[in-house]
Amino acid sequence: MRAMHTLPDPMLQRIVDDLAEHGWSQQDVFIPESLTLALATECHERAAAGQLAPAAVGRGEAQEVREGIRGDHIQWLEPGESAACDAYLMLMGHVRLALNRGLFLGLEDYESHFAMYPPGAFYRRHVDRFRDDDRRMVSAVLYLNEGWQPEHGGQLRMYLKGGREHDINPVGGSLVLFLSGEMPHEVLLAHHERLSLTGWFRRRGTDIF
């Protein structure tokens, strides 16, 4: 697997323009197949080693695992863990700089975790910004599903303005971004294992009380 160190300027500009005009962006081919497979393999290896834990809802001391709301298993990324993860984090760093140049969002960092949805898992409708923490500005989901088929389920359903719904298939190598505090969404029932890297571009926070 050869690490990518840059992204095409036209792709970065499309992301900026889409977010400015629509509040979300979909890039069908964001990373090459080799990196997609390397990241999927790492996710599977971490899961086999018991490193992925059931995801909780809420924040801080109020966090709790509620399978009736979400059923994915996650592990947060840290720099230096693997060549594949570092290549992914580097690419998202390029996206962060483009968003700051084009949208003046003041994004300071990016946090991300692996997410594995076993068959039967889902994530009910929600938004990605906590009520008492406004740091998350842009959400990003990179899909790692090799050979995804419609019957596998697990689509991302976004609730757009005007009461419209838009479903996105979790095809490996594709990227979806959206404004964290303005885009209600859910993950539909997965009938087949579903893998992704889910993350958030964050600005300096202002605690809300």
VOTI-290815 format. One record per residue (C-alpha): residue in three letters; residue number from 1; x, y, z; chain. Coordinates in Angstrom, 2 decimals, decimal comma. Example, Ala and Ser with C-alpha at 12.3 -4.5 7.8 and 13.67 -1.06 7.14 Angstrom:
2
resn / resi / x / y / z / chain
Ala / 1 / 12,30 / -4,50 / 7,80 / A
Ser / 2 / 13,67 / -1,06 / 7,14 / A
//
This chain:
209
resn / resi / x / y / z / chain
Met / 1 / 0,00 / 0,00 / 0,00 / A
Arg / 2 / 1,51 / 3,31 / -1,12 / A
Ala / 3 / 0,51 / 6,23 / 1,06 / A
Met / 4 / -1,15 / 9,20 / -0,62 / A
His / 5 / 0,17 / 12,55 / 0,51 / A
Thr / 6 / -1,98 / 14,96 / -1,49 / A
Leu / 7 / -5,53 / 15,34 / -2,77 / A
Pro / 8 / -6,51 / 16,87 / -6,12 / A
Asp / 9 / -7,28 / 20,56 / -5,83 / A
Pro / 10 / -10,55 / 20,17 / -7,83 / A
Met / 11 / -11,81 / 17,61 / -5,29 / A
Leu / 12 / -10,98 / 19,89 / -2,36 / A
Gln / 13 / -12,74 / 22,78 / -4,09 / A
Arg / 14 / -15,84 / 20,61 / -4,73 / A
Ile / 15 / -15,98 / 19,75 / -1,03 / A
Val / 16 / -15,77 / 23,42 / -0,05 / A
Asp / 17 / -18,37 / 24,47 / -2,62 / A
Asp / 18 / -20,76 / 21,66 / -1,68 / A
Leu / 19 / -20,62 / 22,48 / 2,02 / A
Ala / 20 / -21,13 / 26,18 / 1,32 / A
Glu / 21 / -24,11 / 25,59 / -0,96 / A
His / 22 / -25,76 / 22,45 / 0,40 / A
Gly / 23 / -24,29 / 21,75 / 3,83 / A
Trp / 24 / -22,97 / 18,34 / 2,73 / A
Ser / 25 / -20,68 / 16,75 / 0,15 / A
Gln / 26 / -20,23 / 13,25 / -1,28 / A
Gln / 27 / -17,00 / 12,13 / -2,96 / A
Asp / 28 / -17,47 / 8,71 / -4,56 / A
Val / 29 / -13,73 / 8,00 / -4,92 / A
Phe / 30 / -11,81 / 9,73 / -2,13 / A
Ile / 31 / -9,01 / 7,20 / -1,56 / A
Pro / 32 / -7,58 / 4,41 / -3,74 / A
Glu / 33 / -8,63 / 0,80 / -3,32 / A
Ser / 34 / -5,27 / -0,14 / -1,80 / A
Leu / 35 / -5,70 / 2,27 / 1,12 / A
Thr / 36 / -9,35 / 1,28 / 1,56 / A
Leu / 37 / -8,35 / -2,37 / 1,87 / A
Ala / 38 / -5,48 / -1,58 / 4,25 / A
Leu / 39 / -7,78 / 0,39 / 6,55 / A
Ala / 40 / -10,49 / -2,30 / 6,42 / A
Thr / 41 / -7,89 / -4,95 / 7,28 / A
Glu / 42 / -6,71 / -2,91 / 10,24 / A
Cys / 43 / -10,28 / -2,47 / 11,47 / A
His / 44 / -10,82 / -6,24 / 11,30 / A
Glu / 45 / -7,54 / -6,90 / 13,10 / A
Arg / 46 / -8,44 / -4,50 / 15,91 / A
Ala / 47 / -11,87 / -6,10 / 16,22 / A
Ala / 48 / -10,33 / -9,58 / 16,37 / A
Ala / 49 / -8,00 / -8,39 / 19,13 / A
Gly / 50 / -10,96 / -7,11 / 21,15 / A
Gln / 51 / -9,96 / -3,47 / 20,79 / A
Leu / 52 / -13,30 / -2,20 / 19,45 / A
Ala / 53 / -15,80 / -1,45 / 22,21 / A
Pro / 54 / -19,57 / -0,85 / 22,09 / A
Ala / 55 / -20,15 / 2,83 / 21,35 / A
Ala / 56 / -21,86 / 4,98 / 23,95 / A
Val / 57 / -24,22 / 7,91 / 23,60 / A
Gly / 58 / -23,87 / 11,14 / 25,55 / A
Arg / 59 / -20,73 / 12,83 / 26,82 / A
Gly / 60 / -18,59 / 12,69 / 29,93 / A
Glu / 61 / -20,14 / 11,07 / 32,98 / A
Ala / 62 / -23,49 / 10,87 / 31,18 / A
Gln / 63 / -22,16 / 8,39 / 28,61 / A
Glu / 64 / -23,92 / 5,06 / 28,43 / A
Val / 65 / -24,23 / 2,18 / 25,97 / A
Arg / 66 / -27,78 / 2,08 / 24,59 / A
Glu / 67 / -28,16 / -0,54 / 21,86 / A
Gly / 68 / -31,67 / 0,72 / 21,11 / A
Ile / 69 / -30,08 / 3,94 / 19,83 / A
Arg / 70 / -26,77 / 2,77 / 18,33 / A
Gly / 71 / -25,13 / -0,62 / 17,93 / A
Asp / 72 / -21,70 / 0,04 / 16,45 / A
His / 73 / -18,33 / -0,85 / 17,99 / A
Ile / 74 / -15,56 / 1,75 / 17,86 / A
Gln / 75 / -11,93 / 2,56 / 18,59 / A
Trp / 76 / -10,38 / 6,02 / 18,42 / A
Leu / 77 / -7,31 / 6,66 / 16,25 / A
Glu / 78 / -4,03 / 8,13 / 17,39 / A
Pro / 79 / -1,15 / 9,25 / 15,13 / A
Gly / 80 / 1,69 / 6,80 / 14,71 / A
Glu / 81 / -0,35 / 3,60 / 15,09 / A
Ser / 82 / 0,03 / 2,40 / 11,50 / A
Ala / 83 / 1,06 / 3,58 / 8,04 / A
Ala / 84 / -2,53 / 3,25 / 6,75 / A
Cys / 85 / -4,04 / 5,31 / 9,56 / A
Asp / 86 / -1,34 / 7,95 / 9,25 / A
Ala / 87 / -2,00 / 8,21 / 5,49 / A
Tyr / 88 / -5,71 / 8,69 / 6,20 / A
Leu / 89 / -5,08 / 11,31 / 8,91 / A
Met / 90 / -2,72 / 13,18 / 6,57 / A
Leu / 91 / -5,40 / 13,36 / 3,88 / A
Met / 92 / -7,94 / 14,65 / 6,38 / A
Gly / 93 / -5,41 / 17,27 / 7,39 / A
His / 94 / -5,40 / 18,49 / 3,79 / A
Val / 95 / -9,21 / 18,65 / 3,89 / A
Arg / 96 / -9,08 / 20,66 / 7,14 / A
Leu / 97 / -6,77 / 23,24 / 5,60 / A
Ala / 98 / -9,00 / 23,53 / 2,50 / A
Leu / 99 / -12,09 / 24,06 / 4,68 / A
Asn / 100 / -10,34 / 26,77 / 6,63 / A
Arg / 101 / -9,18 / 28,52 / 3,46 / A
Gly / 102 / -12,54 / 28,30 / 1,73 / A
Leu / 103 / -15,04 / 28,61 / 4,59 / A
Phe / 104 / -13,07 / 30,36 / 7,37 / A
Leu / 105 / -14,22 / 27,81 / 9,96 / A
Gly / 106 / -11,21 / 28,06 / 12,24 / A
Leu / 107 / -10,83 / 24,28 / 12,41 / A
Glu / 108 / -8,00 / 23,34 / 14,77 / A
Asp / 109 / -7,96 / 19,55 / 14,76 / A
Tyr / 110 / -9,57 / 16,32 / 13,59 / A
Glu / 111 / -10,68 / 13,34 / 15,69 / A
Ser / 112 / -11,71 / 9,99 / 14,23 / A
His / 113 / -12,56 / 6,41 / 15,13 / A
Phe / 114 / -13,10 / 3,09 / 13,41 / A
Ala / 115 / -16,76 / 2,04 / 13,48 / A
Met / 116 / -17,94 / -1,52 / 12,87 / A
Tyr / 117 / -21,67 / -2,21 / 12,60 / A
Pro / 118 / -22,40 / -5,94 / 12,94 / A
Pro / 119 / -25,49 / -7,33 / 11,17 / A
Gly / 120 / -28,58 / -6,01 / 12,96 / A
Ala / 121 / -26,94 / -2,78 / 14,14 / A
Phe / 122 / -28,12 / 0,76 / 13,39 / A
Tyr / 123 / -27,87 / 4,32 / 14,73 / A
Arg / 124 / -31,08 / 6,26 / 15,28 / A
Arg / 125 / -31,58 / 9,80 / 13,99 / A
His / 126 / -29,31 / 12,34 / 15,68 / A
Val / 127 / -26,99 / 15,31 / 15,11 / A
Asp / 128 / -23,27 / 15,20 / 15,80 / A
Arg / 129 / -22,85 / 18,29 / 17,96 / A
Phe / 130 / -23,37 / 17,99 / 21,70 / A
Arg / 131 / -25,71 / 20,48 / 23,39 / A
Asp / 132 / -22,95 / 21,62 / 25,77 / A
Asp / 133 / -20,01 / 21,51 / 23,35 / A
Asp / 134 / -19,92 / 23,40 / 20,05 / A
Arg / 135 / -16,47 / 22,30 / 18,85 / A
Arg / 136 / -17,56 / 19,83 / 16,17 / A
Met / 137 / -18,10 / 21,74 / 12,93 / A
Val / 138 / -17,84 / 19,26 / 10,04 / A
Ser / 139 / -18,48 / 15,51 / 10,20 / A
Ala / 140 / -16,66 / 13,12 / 7,84 / A
Val / 141 / -17,39 / 9,46 / 7,15 / A
Leu / 142 / -15,02 / 7,36 / 5,05 / A
Tyr / 143 / -16,46 / 3,97 / 4,07 / A
Leu / 144 / -14,35 / 0,80 / 4,01 / A
Asn / 145 / -16,84 / -1,76 / 2,69 / A
Glu / 146 / -15,44 / -3,97 / -0,05 / A
Gly / 147 / -18,06 / -5,31 / -2,49 / A
Trp / 148 / -20,98 / -3,46 / -0,88 / A
Gln / 149 / -24,40 / -4,45 / -2,28 / A
Pro / 150 / -27,76 / -2,69 / -1,76 / A
Glu / 151 / -29,14 / -5,66 / 0,15 / A
His / 152 / -26,37 / -5,21 / 2,74 / A
Gly / 153 / -28,23 / -2,19 / 4,16 / A
Gly / 154 / -26,51 / 0,29 / 6,44 / A
Gln / 155 / -27,18 / 3,35 / 4,28 / A
Leu / 156 / -26,56 / 6,80 / 5,74 / A
Arg / 157 / -29,88 / 8,68 / 5,69 / A
Met / 158 / -29,58 / 12,45 / 5,82 / A
Tyr / 159 / -32,56 / 14,67 / 6,57 / A
Leu / 160 / -32,21 / 17,69 / 4,31 / A
Lys / 161 / -33,96 / 21,02 / 4,40 / A
Gly / 162 / -37,51 / 21,05 / 3,09 / A
Gly / 163 / -38,33 / 17,67 / 4,60 / A
Arg / 164 / -36,33 / 15,73 / 2,02 / A
Glu / 165 / -34,41 / 12,54 / 2,79 / A
His / 166 / -31,26 / 11,43 / 1,00 / A
Asp / 167 / -29,72 / 7,97 / 1,39 / A
Ile / 168 / -26,02 / 7,34 / 0,75 / A
Asn / 169 / -24,66 / 3,87 / 0,11 / A
Pro / 170 / -21,58 / 3,01 / 2,25 / A
Val / 171 / -19,38 / 2,07 / -0,70 / A
Gly / 172 / -15,71 / 1,48 / 0,06 / A
Gly / 173 / -13,40 / 4,40 / -0,70 / A
Ser / 174 / -16,17 / 7,03 / -0,70 / A
Leu / 175 / -16,34 / 10,01 / 1,66 / A
Val / 176 / -19,31 / 11,97 / 2,99 / A
Leu / 177 / -18,99 / 15,27 / 4,83 / A
Phe / 178 / -21,70 / 17,44 / 6,40 / A
Leu / 179 / -22,13 / 20,29 / 8,86 / A
Ser / 180 / -22,18 / 18,63 / 12,26 / A
Gly / 181 / -24,72 / 20,84 / 13,99 / A
Glu / 182 / -27,13 / 21,25 / 11,08 / A
Met / 183 / -27,60 / 17,81 / 9,50 / A
Pro / 184 / -29,82 / 15,26 / 11,27 / A
His / 185 / -28,95 / 11,77 / 10,06 / A
Glu / 186 / -29,11 / 8,09 / 10,91 / A
Val / 187 / -27,54 / 4,78 / 9,92 / A
Leu / 188 / -30,16 / 2,37 / 8,63 / A
Leu / 189 / -30,26 / -1,25 / 9,75 / A
Ala / 190 / -27,20 / -3,14 / 8,54 / A
His / 191 / -27,80 / -6,63 / 7,20 / A
His / 192 / -24,08 / -7,18 / 6,58 / A
Glu / 193 / -20,99 / -6,04 / 8,46 / A
Arg / 194 / -20,44 / -2,31 / 7,83 / A
Leu / 195 / -17,08 / -0,57 / 8,31 / A
Ser / 196 / -16,19 / 3,11 / 8,34 / A
Leu / 197 / -13,89 / 5,74 / 9,73 / A
Thr / 198 / -16,01 / 8,44 / 11,31 / A
Gly / 199 / -14,54 / 11,76 / 12,35 / A
Trp / 200 / -15,07 / 15,42 / 13,14 / A
Phe / 201 / -13,22 / 18,58 / 12,26 / A
Arg / 202 / -13,25 / 20,76 / 15,37 / A
Arg / 203 / -12,73 / 24,39 / 16,22 / A
Arg / 204 / -11,72 / 25,85 / 19,57 / A
Gly / 205 / -14,67 / 25,23 / 21,88 / A
Thr / 206 / -16,96 / 27,47 / 23,86 / A
Asp / 207 / -18,67 / 25,55 / 26,64 / A
Ile / 208 / -22,42 / 26,08 / 26,69 / A
Phe / 209 / -24,27 / 26,05 / 30,01 / A
//
